[in-house]
Amino acid sequence: MLLFKKPFHAGLVDGSVRLTFRRWDKPHVRTGGRYRCHPIGVLEVDDVRLVRVGDIPERDATLAGFADRAALIEYLRSGPKGDELTEATELYRIELHHGGDGDRVEIALDDKLGAADVAAISAKLARMDGRGGEPWTRQTLRLIAKHPRIAASKLAAKLGRETLPFKVDVRKLKKLGLTQSFEVGYELSPRGRAYLAQRPRR
């Protein structure tokens, strides 16, 4: 989990805040990791590295949500052990971006699927297909896998569908932990990728 105070939430969601600096004894996140940040959703970590306070440029301070470097340093000095902060102090510089609303993130990140898990998912998808009269579920999963983060309207058009019903159906897949929503488009979750990898194409 990554914690941010409320003034940073809007910037994290709209992408204007893409950095954070943490004074940790060891890294609490890893590159490529996805972490829940209540209440905004999930944050994806793109890079983690150690930097000295004296080497932080103005641009990085702005990308961390501060007016300038001086404001960032003042903020850091207001935290734990802030009175010990010097230009030589090392901090973890973390690049990140908003990775969706985080709905059902725990199950979505679970990609350790046994035969029973795959069978249970398949049974649920079959019931969903049956209600609509057409086997749309796996077709939609494969489409999202092939075209990640593409606008829903464009994905729907590829299937000859209206956008709104398509989005409703994708939300059903999301409730199973198979997809993840982003500001634009969708991706298969780790669980969704693991499921497709274990299911032969029909």
Stockholm file with secondary structure:
# STOCKHOLM 1.0

chainA/1-202         MLLFKKPFHAGLVDGSVRLTFRRWDKPHVRTGGRYRCHPIGVLEVDDVRLVRVGDIPERDATLAGFADRAALIEYLRSGPKGDELTEATELYRIELHHGGDGDRVEIALDDKLGAADVAAISAKLARMDGRGGEPWTRQTLRLIAKHPRIAASKLAAKLGRETLPFKVDVRKLKKLGLTQSFEVGYELSPRGRAYLAQRPRR
#=GR chainA/1-202 SS CCCCCGGGHHHHHHTSCCEEEECCSSCSSCTTCEEEETTTEEEEEEEEEEEEGGGCCHHHHHHTTCSSHHHHHHHHHTSTTGGGCCTTCEEEEEEEEECCCCTTHHHHTCCCCCHHHHHHHHHHHHHHHHHHTSCCHHHHHHHHHHSTTCCHHHHHHHTTCCHHHHHHHHHHHHHTTSEEECSSSEEECHHHHHHHHHSCCC
#=GC SS_cons         CCCCCGGGHHHHHHTSCCEEEECCSSCSSCTTCEEEETTTEEEEEEEEEEEEGGGCCHHHHHHTTCSSHHHHHHHHHTSTTGGGCCTTCEEEEEEEEECCCCTTHHHHTCCCCCHHHHHHHHHHHHHHHHHHTSCCHHHHHHHHHHSTTCCHHHHHHHTTCCHHHHHHHHHHHHHTTSEEECSSSEEECHHHHHHHHHSCCC
//
